[in-house]
Amino acid sequence: MGKIIAIANQKGGVGKTTTAINLSASIAYLGKKVLLVDIDPQSNSTRGVGFDATQFDTNLYKVLTEQSELEKAIVKTGLPKLSLIPGSIDLASIDIEYASIERYRLLKKQLVKVKHKYDFIFIDCPPSLGVLSLNALVAADSVLIPMQCEYYSMEGIVMLLNNIHKLQQSENPNIQIEGVLLTMCDFRTKFANEVQQDVRQTFKDKVYSVGIPRNIRLVEASSRGKSIIEYDIKASGAKAYLEVARDVIRNEKK
C-alpha cells in the first residue's frame, strides 16, 4: 500500500510546487513508482512536468465530480516511474458545487482506488486552506511542509499545524507531519543560518537535514516543463532534492 503525502503550506511562494515536482521526480528516479496529483487550479505542477492543463479531456476536476474514472486521468511523464493526474482551472468551482461535509472526502474516495499501485502519491496543494487543500489533507497519510528560509515563513506553518491538529480530532485522526523542508536557502548568509537554527529548535528532527538552495537551474527547469532531474541532475538543486528523496524513502521503511 502506497503512502499519500500532501505538500502544503498556507503561504504562497515557499517552493511548494517546485518541491512537489522535483521531490516526486527524485523519488521516481530512485526507482519508486510515484503519482503526482495536481489539486491546485493554477495547475503549475502540470505545467512543470511538461503539459498544458487544457490539453486533457480528463483531469482531476472531472474525477472528483465523477464525470470520469480516475485511471483514465493518469498520464505518464518524461520519467518512466512518475505519473500525473493533471489539474484544471475548473477545480476552483468545487467549493461552490459541493456544499455538504462530503466535499472534503472527494479526493480520498478516489485515491483509495489506486493507492496500492504506487509507492508514493504526492498531492500539490493550493496556497490556502480552502476545500481543495482540505481534500488533500483528509486523503493524506502525512504532510510535507516546504518553508522558505525567511522569518515570516513560520507564520504560515503555525496556521497549517493548527488546522492539521483540528483534522486529527475529526476527519483524519492518523495524519502526521512528514517533515519540514527549508527552501530557497542561501547558507552563505548569517541570516539564513539563524533561520535554519530557529526552525530546527522548533521542529526538532522533523526538519530535513538538507535544505533546498536558491538555484537558477531549478527555475530554468520549471520554465521548460521539466524536473531538475531531467534538466540538470548535477545541479545543486537536484542533489538536494535527491537527498531529501532518500530521507523520505528511509522514513517509510522505518
Secondary structure, 3 states (H helix, E strand, C coil): CCEEEEECCCCCCCCHHHHHHHHHHHHHHCCCCEEEEECCCCCHHHHHCCCCHHHCCCCHHHHHCCCCCHHHHCEECCCCCEEEECCCHHHHHHHHHCCCHHHHHHHHHHHCCCHHHCCEEEEECCCCCCHHHHHHHHHCCEEEEEEECCCCHHHHHHHHHHHHHHHHCCCCCCCEEEEEEEECECCCCHHHHHHHHHHHHHHHHHECCCCCECCHHHHHHHHCCCCHHHHCCCCHHHHHHHHHHHHHHHHHHC
